[in-house]
């Protein structure tokens, strides 16, 4: 149980870190090239999410896991498309919306 809580805390902190990176880009998202911090945080989110699912295996809530994986794939695709160039307004707001949607899915009790 303590391992699950530690993984959940790391997962939450890295998610907040990714959201902070998006919010720091707010006024200048169409002008600034990004560094690799977002990619590193995304990998940590993925690994801790897999670890959480493994630790909770028979009782996984698929109504949360499947949409969050779909959202994660969409976020990864958008980040991959705009790897070496600034975000367009549409891409930035889509990323921000998808990230907030993933947060809402995480906290809703099903």
C-alpha positions in Angstrom: 0.0 0.0 0.0 2.8 2.4 0.7 4.4 1.7 -2.7 1.0 2.5 -4.3 0.8 5.8 -2.4 4.4 6.8 -3.3 3.8 6.1 -7.0 0.5 8.0 -6.8 2.3 11.0 -5.3 5.0 10.9 -7.9 2.3 10.6 -10.6 0.4 13.6 -9.2 3.5 15.8 -8.8 4.8 15.1 -12.3 1.3 15.8 -13.7 1.2 19.2 -11.9 4.7 19.8 -13.3 3.5 19.2 -16.8 0.5 21.4 -16.3 2.8 24.1 -14.9 5.0 23.9 -18.0 1.9 24.5 -20.1 0.8 27.4 -18.0 4.2 29.0 -18.2 3.9 29.0 -22.0 0.5 30.8 -21.7 1.4 34.3 -23.0 4.0 33.2 -25.5 3.0 29.7 -26.7 3.2 30.7 -30.4 6.7 32.2 -30.1 8.8 29.9 -27.8 10.6 26.6 -28.5 10.3 24.2 -25.7 12.9 22.2 -23.9 12.7 18.5 -23.1 11.3 18.8 -19.6 7.8 18.1 -20.9 9.0 14.9 -22.5 10.7 13.7 -19.3 7.6 14.5 -17.2 5.5 12.6 -19.8 7.6 9.5 -19.5 7.5 9.6 -15.7 3.7 10.0 -15.9 3.5 7.0 -18.2 5.7 4.8 -16.1 4.0 5.7 -12.8 0.6 5.2 -14.4 1.7 1.7 -15.6 3.0 1.0 -12.1 -0.2 2.1 -10.5 -2.2 -0.2 -12.9 0.1 -3.1 -12.1 -0.3 -2.7 -8.4 -4.1 -2.5 -8.6 -4.4 -5.1 -11.4 -7.5 -7.2 -10.8 -9.5 -4.1 -9.7 -8.5 -1.6 -12.4 -11.2 0.9 -13.2 -11.2 0.7 -17.0 -13.7 3.6 -17.3 -10.8 5.8 -16.2 -7.8 4.1 -17.6 -8.9 3.7 -21.2 -9.9 7.4 -21.7 -6.7 8.6 -19.9 -4.5 6.4 -22.2 -6.3 7.8 -25.2 -5.8 11.3 -24.0 -2.1 10.6 -23.3 -1.6 9.2 -26.8 -3.3 12.4 -28.3 -1.0 14.6 -26.1 2.1 12.6 -27.2 1.1 13.0 -30.9 0.5 16.7 -30.6 3.9 17.1 -28.8 5.6 15.0 -31.5 4.1 17.1 -34.3 5.3 20.3 -32.7 8.6 19.0 -31.5 11.0 21.6 -33.0 8.6 24.5 -33.5 6.3 26.6 -31.4 2.7 25.5 -30.7 -0.1 27.0 -32.8 -2.9 28.5 -30.9 -5.1 25.5 -31.6 -2.5 23.0 -30.6 -1.8 24.8 -27.4 -5.4 25.0 -26.3 -6.0 21.4 -27.3 -3.1 20.3 -25.2 -4.3 22.4 -22.3 -7.8 21.1 -22.6 -6.8 17.5 -22.9 -4.5 17.8 -19.9 -7.3 19.4 -17.8 -9.7 16.7 -19.0 -7.3 14.0 -17.9 -7.2 15.7 -14.5 -11.0 15.7 -14.3 -11.2 12.0 -15.2 -8.6 11.3 -12.5 -10.6 12.9 -9.7 -14.1 11.9 -10.6 -15.4 9.0 -8.5 -16.9 6.2 -10.7 
